[in-house]
Amino acid sequence: MTAEPTTTPPGAPPVGGAELDTLARLTAGLDMHRSSAAPALGVRELRMVDGPMGVASTRLDERDTALLAPSGTALAATWDTDTARRVGEILGEEFAHAGVDVVLGPNLNLTRSPLSGRSFEHFGEDPLLASALGAAWITGVQSRGVGACAKHLVCNDSETDRHTYDVRVDDRTLHEVYLAPFEAAARAGAWAIMAAYNRVGGRYCAEHPELLTRELRERWGWDGVTVSDWFGTHTTRGALAAGLDLEMPGPARHLGPAAADAARSDPGLALRLRESVSRLALLSRRTDRAAGPGKPTAPHATDGTRRPAAPPAGGEAGRPVTPAPDEARARRVLRSAAADSFVLLKNEDAALPLSPGPLRSLAVVGPNAAHPAYQGGSFARIPLRPGVRTPVDALREVYGHGTVRHATGVFPQHRVPAFSPLGPRPVDSPDERGFTVTYHRLDPDAGTAGRPLARDVRDTNLLVWFTSLPGIGALADLPAGPSGLVRASCLLTPVTTGTYDVHLAGTGDVRLYLDGKEAGRGGSRAEPEDMMGALLHGEVTHVPVELTAGREVRIDIEMRFGGGGKAQGLSFGASAPRPADAVERAVETARGADAALVCVGVTQDSALESADRAHLALPAAQVELIERVCAVNARTVVVVNAPHPVDMPWADRASAVLMTWFPGQEYGPALAEVLAGDREPGGRLPLTIAHHDADHGALDTRPAPDGTLRYDEGLLIGHRHFDTHRIAPRYAFGHGLGYADITWRSAHLRTPGPYGGAEPDPETVALVGARLACGPERGGKDVVQVYLSPREADGGPVAGRPEQQLAGFAAVRLAPGEEREVTVALDRRVFSWWDERSGAWRPRPGRWDIRVARSSRDVFHRFTAWLDTDGRLRPGPAEG
């Protein structure tokens, strides 16, 4: 990918003077979340908020609560575009009500390695599945008049050194795998696309003409706005010439005034400015809240309500108010989506469902029963609204308090645990809950804090400030040395005597005081290059503190910092003393119960933006708990609350295994209803679960010493690698069980035109599917999956190609006793390969095996067919 930026053709209209300055100003953000405006040019101020699981607080404030939807991986596990679209619609209504013009989502990168820290946002490991689900989500959001900004173009598939690594990938793999979801987003009409931080083929994505102009504009015919990732631009001329329309956040660094200066000496760049502003004007019209419902203003605009007068933190007057989504309806949609994502991996002897009627006792153990992980640790973290129920609370509602016996056994291993369970009270308002937070300037000579410049009450353990702090002002205006101080103070009355573990982390010098006496220090004195990453996964200091039950103590946590950075953050938490026999109590609770539920998994802050995982193993204590409970209770169900594959050496000993991902706010009720049989576990795996970590085709996410990250596995990621190399997975891509008795009766292959006789369709090459019948006892869901395998004339595999790849799918819900034919349309594209020499898609004439399957390893029927040189498919006999 070595194409150079084009320049203006001769005779282009000149741009200069004040007009040039205005055009250039619009290509740079106004502040952290807003773009600049020029009403005379039709460009409104656009409010951009992080996503995609909900409306992230622009202040990272726990008081800005919002709906929390299932993560990308969970939605991918539904294998249902209707579910993804409905979730997108609900979130679109929520974003519109919050005054958002553009949501930064969905994340269309792929889970190349299961160690990727941010893979919870991805739609799994397969490009076709990610394309379909991502496009459906975009359609849902934009139907409510809110723009979707698909991210991160391209190959930001892992987090280690994400700002600098240089992906080396062949052109065929790039187009067939990693660009595919973005092309689907562009063709679905996404109104914006975000460039990734990393480099591809030596160029940063934000200044990559082959990506931003050749692919998006010329090959795909896309007319939306390209946006940099936050602080992701590097040069003025390179970004503008490549086709970047908007640099975020503001104030301007490389675009804005700098772009005007560059354009004055280069007419080609001046034309680029004019093109960028025209696209910003189009985005302004598409998201125009004043247009009113049902008045599309651009080709991709659709009917829907518009934005409110103000965002959660306050905003502009005079904007029409969009009603909030109906809370009850939103919860129903999110609960249904969560249950639809749960994948029942194993169900021996019909261990599930656990009908509440005959069940006299249900043991619920494990860290994630009372402390679930609803979402991942990123700057798009959503503060939950009141009333969200944990799994154990929801199980008590369904089964009865007397039936459910709860014992944690193993406690969650948070990077920084919450302080709130210990009951902190602000020092100056002890009837409230949380911390008194004060902001001070430091005396540069004495190093002491002056009077508070601002005060707040916060009930959180994570305080983050971008660009400025209350009372103190802009970080850029502070001296580099220690010049500012934040203090979080509370009163605490312990209920248990013993050693408490206090956690401290921050981007400055952090100090802990107990009743005015220093008790420990932590934090980071050096500002790393990736400040945003340091806020999420920097070093944590543990301070043991002895406290006495009933004796009030004052706790002060201070952070001293200097200026010049992009952000500052302070994180703190504490865990109470834990009983030494907690595991024994849990095992004994499970021993005599009719059934045992072991809820294990990760913590919210273990799946992180800016940091990848080291392994896929659950904590050793969780594995021990699973094995010991399985040994004393023959009906043990293991629920895994993790957004990625985990090692499951214990799976053979459990009666049932349920994978639940990061399922959003309705996790507890959805889980209880699935376990009780009131809902179907509707999910199928969107990724492969291996026997061993080393079985994955791409595992290590670390770049080489020279900064390159080589995608040497080529096309063979995920299930393609397992299938091609004949490696048996523990649970295959596409696998999932249900409760309903659904029988697959027959398969069919029909082709349009002279070979099949069906109605001709210029895009459809084949209609493939199966006839399914549901038993009379209960309805349920299944997913018909179609895989294509190119073969040589003698039936052998084609060298250099995957053994098979997903070509289409259809989710179906059957009523009791219903029988239905399910058909998947296959278009020309799935029978084509990327031709690197011509730079285009070319159909591959010859023999193809078409596999109708329940998963990548559970094939129901095989058909043989031949693709003619004119792109028509000639069916052969079914192989059974």
N, C-alpha and C positions, 0 to 999 in steps of 0.2 A: 504494500500500500504506500506508494511513493508519489502519488499525484501532487502537484504543486497548486497553490491557489491561483485562480484565474484573475485577470485584470479586466478593467472596463474596456469594452470595444470602442473603437474610435467614434467620435460623434456623440458620446453620452452627454446629457445635459449637465452643465457644471453645478456644483454645490459649493457654497462658500459663505463667508461672513457669519452673520447672526444665525442664519438658517443652519449652517454647519454646526455651530455650537449647540443649538437646540437639539438637533438630531443626535449628536454625540451624547448629550446629557441623558437622553432617554435610554441609552444602552447600558447604563449603570444603575444599580439599585439606589433607592433613597436612604434606606436603613436596613436593619436586619431582615425585615419581612415585607417591605414595600418597594415597589418600583416607582420610578419618577413619572410625572404626568406632564402633558402638554395638550390641554383641551382644544387648542386651535388646530392641532394635527390629529385630533380624534383619539388621543392616547390618554386613558384614564390611569390613575394610581391603582395598581393591582396589588392586592394583599395575598401573600403566599404563605401557607402554613404547612408544616411538616405533617406527614402521614406515614403509612396508609391505614393504620388500624383505627384511627379516629382523629378528632380535632386536637392536635397537640397544642399545649399552651405556649404562646410566643414568649411568655415570661418564665417558662418551666416552673409554674406555680401550682402547688397542689390544690389551690382553691378554684382553678379553672377546670372543673370536671367536665367529662364528656362521655358519650357512648364509646364502648370499647368492643370492636369487632374481632372475630377470629383472624389470626395472622395469615400471611400469604400461603405458607405451607399447609395450614389447616384448610383454607379454601381450596387449594389444589387437591387435597385429599378427598374432597367431595366429588371430584370428577364431574361436576355439574355446573355448566355455564349459567343456568337459570339461578342457582343459588348464589354464584358470584355476582351476577347482575343485581339481584335483590339486595344483597349486602351493600353493593355500590350505590344503589338508590337511597337506602336509608342513610348511609354516610353522606351522600350528596345533599340530602335535606339538612343534615346536621351541619355540614360545612356552610351551606347557604345561610342558615339561621345565624351562624357565627360570623357572618360578614366576610367569608373567605372567597376569593376569586379563583385561586389556583391551589390545588393540593399537590404536595410533592409526593407523588405515588401514582401507580404502583411500582414496586421494585421488580424489574424484569430480568435481573441477573439470574444465573442458574447455579444450583448447588453442584458445582464441579467437584468440590471436596466436601465430605460430610463434616469436616472440621471448621468450615467457614463460620465465623462468629455471628454473622448477620443473616445466615441462611433462613432464619425464621420468617423473614420478609419475602423470601423467594417463593415462586410457585413450583418448587421441586426441582428435579434433575433433568426433566425431559423438555426439549424446546417446543414440541407441539402442544403438550399439556399446558405449559406456561403461556404459550401464545393464546390458546383458547380461553383460559381462565382470566388472564390479564386483560384481554380485549373485552371480555364480558364485564369485568369490574369497571373498566374505563367507560363503557357504554352506560352502565348504571349511574355512575357519578355525574357524567356530563349530561344525562337526561334531566338533571336538576339544575342545570345552568352553571355548574362549577367545572372549571377546567382541570383535567388530569395531566400531570407532568410525569410521564414515564421516566424512570431512572434505573440505572446509571449507565449510559451509553459509552463504552461497552467493556465487557470483561472485568468489571469490578466484582468478581465472583468470590473474592476472599478479602480479608481485612488487614493482614500483616503488611506493613509498609504501603498501605493503599494509596498514599499521596504520591509515591515515587516509582513503584515497580513498573517494569516495562514488559508487557505481555508479548511473547513471540508465538504467534499462532499462524498456521497456514491459511490461505485465503478461502479454501473450500470449507474448512472447519469453522472459520469465522462466520461465513454466510449460512451454512447449513445448521449450525448449532447456536452460536451466541448472538448473532444479529436477528435470528428468526423471531423471537418475541417482540423485538422493537419494530420490526417490519409489520408484524400483526397489529401492534398498537398504532402505528402510523396509518395503516389501511383501515383501522377501525375509527379513525378520526381523532386521535388524541390531539389536544390543543397545544401541548407543549412536551418537550423532551429535554431531559437534563443530561449534560455531558459528565462523564465519570472523572474522578481525580487522576486515575492512573494513566500510563502511556500504553499505546499499542503500536508496535513496530517502530519504536523510537520517538513517537510524537505524543504529546499530551492530548487527551481526548478533547479538551476544550479548544484546541487549536489544530484539529485534525481535518483537513479539507476533504479527505476521502470519506470520512464518516459524516460530517456535518453538511456537506454540500453534495458530493457525488452520490452517497447512498440516500440520504434523507430527501434531498430536493430532486435530483435528476433521475435516480432509479425508481424511487418510491412515489414521486410526485407529491410529496407532503408539503403542506403550507403553514405548519404551526411554528411556534417560537422555540428556539433553542436557548437553554439556560445553563449557566455554569453551576456546578456544585458549589456550595458555600466556601469561599476562599479558594476556589479551584482554578483560577486563571493565573497565567504566568507571564504573558507578553501582550502587548497592545496589537501590534501588526499581525502577529500570528493568529490570535483569537479572532480578530475582525475579518481578516482575509479568509480564514477557514470557514466562516459562516456562523459564528457565535452571535446571537442577537442580544443577549442580556447577561451582564455580569452581576452576580449576587454574592454577598450582600453589599449594601452601601455602607459608608461612602465609597466613591469610585477609587479604584486602584489602577487598573490597566485599561479599562474603557472609560466612558465619560469624557472629561476634558482631554485626557491623553489621546483618545481616539480622534478628537477634532484636530489635534496637533499633527497626528500622523496623516490624516486625510488631506490636510492642506497641501501636502507635497505629493499626494498619490490619488489621482482621480478615481482609480479603481476602488480604493477604500472609501471614498466619498459615496460612491454608488452603493457599496455594502451598507453604509449607514442608512441610506434612504430605504433600502430593502428591509433592513431590520426594523426600522420604525413602522414601515407599512405592515409588517407582521404583528408588531405590538398593537397597532391600531385594530387589526383584525381580531386579536385576542381580546382587546377591550370591548369590541362589539359583541363577541361571542359570550362574554361574561357580564354583559351590561345589565345590572340589576334593575335599571329603570325601564328596560324594554317590556317588562311585565310577562306573566306566564303565557305560554303559547305563542310567543312572537319571536321565532328564530331569526337571528340577524346575520347568520353566516351558514355556509353549506353544512357544517357538522352540528350546528345548534339544533336542539330538539326541545319539545314542549317541557315545561317544568317551572317550578317556582324560582324566585330570585332571592337576592341577598337582603339581610336586614339592615337596620340603620347603624348598627355598631357591632364591633367584635366584643368578645367577653370582657376585654379590659377597657372598653370605651372606644368611641370612634366618632365618625362624622355624622352630623345631623343631616336630615333631608333625604336619607336613603330609605327606600321602601323596605318594610320589615317582612322577612320571610318567616312564616310560623315554624316553630320547632317541630321535628317529627313527633308523631304521637308516641308517647313513651311506651304504652302497652304493646302497640304494634311493633315498635322497634325491638323490644325485648323478645317478642315472639319470633321475629325474623332472625335475630342473633342467636337465640336458643336453638332454633331449628337448624341453622347453619353449623353451630357447634356440634350438635348430635350427628349431623350429616357428615362431619369430618372425622368422627371417631372411627378408628380402624380396629375391628376385632380380628386379631392375628391368630388366635387359637381359642377353641371352645370345646374342650374334651367333655364327653358325656353330658353335653348340654348344661355345663356349669352356669351359663348365663342364658336367659335372664334369671334374676333372683326375685321371684314373685313375692311381694310383701305378705300375702296371706299366710302361707304355711311357714314362713321364716320366723322363728322365735328369737333368734339372736344373730346379730351381724357384727363381727369384730372389724373395726376400721382402724388401721394402724399406718404408720409411715409419715414422713414429714410433709408431703404435699396434700394431705387430707385437710389439715387446718391452715396450711401456709402454701396455697397453690401458686404457681407461676402463670399468671394470665397473659403476660406479654413479655417482650424482650427488653434489654437494656440499651436504649438508644435515646437520641434527643427527641424522638417522636413518642416518648413514653406518655401514656394517657392517665391523668389522675382519675381514679374511679369515683363514680357517684355513690352516695350513701345507699345502702340496701343491697349491695352485692353480697351474695351468699357463698360461703366456702363449700366445698364438697361435703364435709362432715355435717355442716348445718343443714344443707339440702337433703342429705340422707336421713337425718333425724325427722325432717318434715314428712318424707315419703314413707319411712319404715316405722316411725314412732321413736320417741326418746328412750322408751324402755327397751326397745329392740337393739338399738345401736350402742355398742360398747366401744368407746374411743380411747386409745392409748398411743401417743405419738411414737414412742420407741426410739426413733432416730430423729434428730432435730435438723432443720435445714441449715446448710452451710452457706449463708449469705456472705458475699464479699464485705458488705457493710449492712448489718441488720437494722431493722427499724428501731427507733427509740420509743415509739408510741406505746407498745405493750407495757412499758414500765411506768406509764402515767406521768410524763413530764408536765409541769405547769409553769406558765410564764411568770417571771419573778415579780412583775408589776401588775399582773392580773391573774392571780392564782385560781380564780374560778373557771378560767378557760383551760384549754389543753394546748400544749406545744411549748414553744420557746419565744422568749423576747429576743429579737434580733436588732442590734444597734450598729450604726455605721459611723466610723471615726476617721479623722486624719491623724497621722502620726507626726509627732514633733521630730523633725529630722535630726536634731542634736541629742535630745534626751531619750528618743525612742519610746516616748509615752503617748498614750492616746488622749486626744482632746475630747471636748464634750461631744455627745452624740449629735450627728448632723441629720440623722433620720432614724426612725424606729418602726418596727413591724412586729407582728405576732405570726409565727409560722408553725404549722404542725407537719413537719417533714424532716427527713434526715439528709436531704440533698438540696443544697442552695447553689444556684448557678446564676451568673450574671454575664451577659454578653455586652461588650463595648463600654458599659458604664454601670455605676452602682448608685443606689439612692443616696442623695446627700453629698456623696463624694464626687460624682461627676464622671467624665469620660476617662477611661483607662489610659488613653493616649496622652492625656494631659498630666498624668502623674509622673513623678520622677521614677527612674528605673529601680532605685533602691527601695527598701521598706518605707512606704509612705501612706498606706491605707490599712485600716483594721476593721474586721467584722467580728462581732461578738454575739454568740448564741447562748442564752442563759435560761436556766430553768430551776425549779424546785422539784425535788424528787423524794418520795417517801417509800422506801423499799418494803416489799411484803415478805421477802425472804432474806435471811442472813447468809452471807457467804461472799465468794469472789465473783464479781461481775466483770465481764470482758468488754471493755470500751474500745470501739474502733474509731480511728481518726484517719482522714485522708483529705487532701486539698492541694491547691496549686500554689500555696505559699507556706509560710512557717506556722504550723498549727500547734496550739498549746491547750492542755486540759488543766482546769483548776477545780479543786474540790474545796468548798468553803473558803475560797480565797488563796489556797495553797496549790502551787503547781504540782501536778501528779504525772505528767507525761507530755511528750512532744511527738509530732509527726509531720506529714505533709512533704511537699517537694519545694526545694529552694530554686530549682532551675526550671525555666519555662521551656518545655519540649516543643519541637516543630509542630507536632500534632496536638495542639492544646485541647481540641475537642475530644480526642481519644484519651488524653490524660485525665480529663474530668471523669471518665467512665471506668478506666481500668488502671489508674495510677497506684502507687504503693500504698498499702494500708498498714498503719501501726496499731498493734494491740497493746492495750494498757490494762493490766489486772488491777481491780479496785475492790477493796473490802468495804462492804456496806452492812449496816445493821437494820433488821426489820423494825419498822415503826419509827425510825430516827430520820428526820428530815435532813436533806443535804442540798446545798446549792451547787449546781454544776455550771461552769462557764467554759465555753469552747471558743477560742480566739484564733483568727488567722490574720497574719501580717503579710502584706504583699506590696509589690511595686507596680508601676505602670508599664505601658508599652505593649501589652498583650492584647489578644482578641477577646479573651474571656477569663473569668476567675470562677473557681468553684470550691465549695467546702462540703464535706460529707462526714457524717458521724453516726454512730449507732452503739447499741449495747445489748448484750444478752445476759439473762439472769442465770444464777447457778442451776445446774441440771442434775437430776438424781442419777446416781451411779448405776442404779438397777433399771433404767428406763427400758432397755431392750428386753430384759426378763419380764417386766410387766406387760409389754406388748405381746410377747410370745404366750404368756399365760392367758391373756385376754383372748387370743386366737384359739387356744387349745380347745376350749369347750364350746365354741360358737358353731352354729349351723353352717356358717360360711365366713370366710375371712377375706377382707379387702385390704390389699397392701398398696398404698398410694405413694409412689416414688417419682423421682425425676430431678429436675434442675431448679435453680432459683432464678428469679427474674434477672439478677445481675450477673449470671454466669453466661448468658447468651448476649454478646456485646457487639455494638458497633465499635470498630477500630481494633478489635482483638479477636484472634481465632482461638479455637480450642486446641489443647495438646493431645487429647485422646477422646474416645467415645465411651469410656467406662463410667458407670454410675459410681458414686462414692462407695468405698468398701463396706462401710457400715450399712448402707442400704441393701447391698447384695447379701450381706450376712442376715439381715432382717428377713428378706424374701425367702432365703433358703431355710431359715429356722421356722418361719411360719408355715411354709409348704410341708415341713417335716411333721408338724403337729396338727395340720388341718387339711384333709383331703380335698376340700372345696375352696382352694385359694385362688382368688382373682387378683392379678397384678395390673394396676393402672399406671401407665407411664406418662407423666406430664412433662414432656420434653419436645422441642421443636425440630429435632434431628434424630437420626438413627442412634441408638445406644446399644452397647454390647449386651447380649442376653444369654449368658451361659446358663442361667437359671430357668430359661423358658420351658425346657422339657419337664421340669418339676412342678410348674404351675398348671392349674386346671384351665385357666383362661388368661389371656393377655390382651389388654385394650390400650391402644396408642391414642393419646388425646391432644398432643401438640401444645401450642399456645392458643387456647380456644376462646379468649375474650371473656367479657364480664359474665356471661351466662353459663360459665363452666359448671358451677355447682348444680344448678337445677337440671341442666342438660345431662350431666353425668348420672344424677340420681334417676332421672326418667329412663335413660338407656339401660342402666343396671336393673331397674324394676321391670323392664319390658314395655314401658309406655311409649318408647320411641325406638326406632331401629338404629343400630350403629351403621351408618350409611357410608363410611369412608372406605377408600381403597388406597394403598400406599402410593404416594407421588415420588417415592425414592426407594432405594434398595437397602434392606437391612442385612448386613453381612455376618458370617460366622466370625470373621477376624478383620480387624481394621485394615491389615495389609491386603485384603482381597479387593479393596476398592481400586479402580483404575487410576484415580488421581486422589492423593491423600495430603501430601505435604504442601502447605500453603506458603512456605518461606521462599522468597526470591533468592537467586544466586548472589554471591558476593558482588557481582557487577550490576546488580539491580534487576536482572532479567528474570522473568517468570515464564518458563517454557511450558506450553500446552502440548507436550510431546505425545500425549495419548490421542491427540487428534479427535476424531469423531467418537471415540469410544469412552464416553463418560457414562456414569450411572449404569443402568441395566444393559446398555449396549456393550459395555466392557464385560460384564458377567456373562451375557449370552454368547458373545463372540469367542471368549476364552474358555467357555464351558466350566465356569466357576459356579458352584452351587451356592445360592444365597440362603441365609436363614429364612428370610421372608422376601419374596420376589416383588419387584415393581408391579403395581396393579393388584396385588393380593389384598383380600379382605373378605370376611365372612359376615353373614347376617343371621337373623333369627327366622326369617320366613323360609318356607320350603319351596324354593324356586328351581324348576327343572328346565334345562336347555333341551328343547326337542329336536330342532333341526337348524341348519345354516343355509344361507342362500348367497349367491353371487349373480348379479344381473348387470348388464352393460347397456348403455344407451346406443342407439344406432343399429347398424345392420347385424351386429353380433348378438345383441341382446333383445332388440325389439322395443325397449323402453323409450319413453319420450326423450328426444335428443336434448342434450344440455351441453353448451360449448365448454363448460368448465368441468363437468362431472365425467370421470372415466369409468367408475364402477360404483355400484350400490351393493354393499355387503352387510350382512347381519345375521341375526338368529331369531328363532321363534322361542319365546319363553313362556312358561306356564307356572302360575303360583298356586300352591296348595290352598285348601279351604280354611285352614285355621287362622291365618293372619296374613296381612299384606306386607310387602317389603320392597326393598330396592336392590337392583343389580346394575352392573356396568358392563356393557358389551364393548370389548376392545378389539381393534383390528391392527395387526402388525404386518408389515411388508418385508419380504426377504428377497433381494435380487439373487438370481441363481445363474450359473453357467448353463449351457445347453444340456450338459450331462447331469444337471441337478446339483452340482457342487457349488460351494460358496464362491462369491466374487471377491477376489483379492483386494484388500484395502478398504472394504466396506464392512459396516456392522452386519452381524448375522441377521438381525432384524431391527426394525425401528417402528415406533408407534406411528400409525398413519391416520387414526381416527378413533372416536369413541362416542358412546351415547349412554347416559344414565337413564334408567327407566324405573318407575314406581308402579307396582302392580297391586291391585286390590285382591282380597281373598278370592280364589277361584278364577281369576282373570288369566287369559292367554293372549299374548300380543306378539306381533312381529316387530322387531327393532332393526332399523336400517341405518347404516352409516354411509354417507356419501364420500367417496374418495375423488379428489380433483387431480389435475395434471401435475400439480406441484409435488405431490407426495411420490410420484413416479419419476421425479427429476433429480438431477445432481447439479451442483454448481461447477461450471466449466471454468477453470482458472485461466485458460488461454483466451477465451472469448469474453470472460467477465459476464457470463449470463447463465441462466438456468437452462439445462438441456434434458429433455426426456431420455430415459435409458431404454431403448428398444431391447427386446429379448424376454427371457423367461422371468416370471415373478411368482413367488409363493405368497399367497394371501392367507393369513391365519386369523381366524375368529377365535377369541380367547377370553378367558376370565382374568388372566394375568399374563405377564410376559413368559411365565413357565407353565401355565395351565391352558393349553390350546385345546379348544373344543372341535374345530374343523380346520382342515387345510384345503385350499384350492390352488390349482396351478393355472396360470394364465400367461399369455404372451402379449407384450406391448408392441404394436406395429410401428413402423417408422413415421406414420401419420398421427401417432398418439392415441390410437384406438386399441382397446384391450380385447383380446380374443380368449374367452374362457376355455379351460381344459377340465378334465374330470376332477371331482373332489377326491381327496386322499383320506378323508375321515379323521 
